[in-house]
Amino acid sequence: MERIWVGFGGLIGLSAVAMAAVAAHAPLEPAALAALRSAVEMQGWHALALLFCGVWAPRGGIWVHLAGACFIAGLALFCTGVYATAFWSTHLGPVAPTGGTILMIGWACLGISALRARA
């Protein structure tokens, strides 16, 4: 499982850099550009969190795997919602806030994994 989190972290980091390049050249309204940059930043931080999940997995147990799954699902929802709004002015309802909530659950799971870590 460790390699899966590192692999996803790498792919999500790659896509964050690609989206940052798009954001630098996209002719967007200032509010849309600010939202896009926020999503790119969130994506980049969670790419690092997934890399950490891969490193921490041998000691973190099931909780670190739950954290990784939450990070992936949360990013998919959050970024899809924000990117759809920024690029196409399409509001997907509660998709982005739901993704953000799942990301927070992922951080809680990661914290629990540290508290319950194997020696």
Stockholm file with secondary structure:
# STOCKHOLM 1.0

chainA/1-119         MERIWVGFGGLIGLSAVAMAAVAAHAPLEPAALAALRSAVEMQGWHALALLFCGVWAPRGGIWVHLAGACFIAGLALFCTGVYATAFWSTHLGPVAPTGGTILMIGWACLGISALRARA
#=GR chainA/1-119 SS CHHHHHHHHHHHHHHHHHHHHHHHHCCCCHHHHHHHHHHHHHHHHHHHHHHHHHHHHHHHHHHHHHHHHHHHHHHHHHHHHHHHHHHHCCCCTTHHHHHHHHHHHHHHHHHHHHHTCCC
#=GC SS_cons         CHHHHHHHHHHHHHHHHHHHHHHHHCCCCHHHHHHHHHHHHHHHHHHHHHHHHHHHHHHHHHHHHHHHHHHHHHHHHHHHHHHHHHHHCCCCTTHHHHHHHHHHHHHHHHHHHHHTCCC
//
